[in-house]
Amino acid sequence: MKNHNIKLGAVALALLGSIAAASATSITVNTVGVVNGNGHTILESTGNSLTETAFALSLTTAFANNTGGVLDFDSFGSSGFPNNWAVNTGETLTANYGTSQANTEVLNISGSGINQGAFSTAEATSSSTAMGLQGNAGTRTFTLSVPLLDVGVFVGNRGDSSRTSVLTVTYLDNTTASTSGANAGPAAGSNYFEDLAGTANNPIVSFSLAQNNFIRYDDLSFIVAPVPEPGTMALAAMGGAALLFWRRRSVR
């Protein structure tokens, strides 16, 4: 009887897992190739890798080369998803990027969900819709299916200079970098731009957006990292093995 109960418990857990998996949604959207300031004054966040102007040029080239795109949160409805969609924690948002729209970047969202709707044009940098925070102002983490060379995003102007936002990226080698003191809207008509870059050998594998109060984001933009050569991957694996061996010897 005891073994029978254990089996029933295992079956119940498996069913719960399948139900949870079935309830998760994956929204797939097309990206555009232009960063749009929507007529706002663009302020640079402290710690940026690139200015908004420099990044916009790089992004335009990347889109043409099928290596980048911009989630403007405006055209999602045209793909069969109505405005005011929501992606909850544990669910995914898949972006078709580049002029061909044949490549995909899957963003797995954790911490809390995101949503979209019609917002004030003082906040949105393209059209009048942007990315909101589903339920609370906690940290959102986006784990990537394809590593990035660069990620950039505009911080919406909430008309409250005390509201701050920080973009943090995690690199392949598990180090991190952050913008610091990114400030949401100290002046009318201004939006902050946050940007952090990696390298081909040490790309971005995830990023997070943290804020101390409700803030909206727009034009989430990315440039994917090139696929490393087989020789480079082998060297990286050998380096990792050597580091693990050294650590084990140090512990002894």
Sequence and secondary structure as in RCSB ss.txt:
>XXXX:A:sequence
MKNHNIKLGAVALALLGSIAAASATSITVNTVGVVNGNGHTILESTGNSLTETAFALSLTTAFANNTGGVLDFDS
FGSSGFPNNWAVNTGETLTANYGTSQANTEVLNISGSGINQGAFSTAEATSSSTAMGLQGNAGTRTFTLSVPLLD
VGVFVGNRGDSSRTSVLTVTYLDNTTASTSGANAGPAAGSNYFEDLAGTANNPIVSFSLAQNNFIRYDDLSFIVA
PVPEPGTMALAAMGGAALLFWRRRSVR
>XXXX:A:secstr
 HHHHHHHHHHHHHHHHHHHHHH  EEEEE BS    TT EEEE BT SS HHHHHHHHHHHHHTTSEEEE SSS
GGGGT  SS EE TT EEEEEESTT  EEEEEEEESSEEEEEE  TTT SSTTEEEEEESS   EEEEEEEEEEE
EEEEE   S TT BEEEEEEETTS EEE BS BS SSTTEEEEEEEE  SSS EEEEEEEESS   EEEEEEEE 
    HHHHHHHHHHHHHHHHHHHHHH 
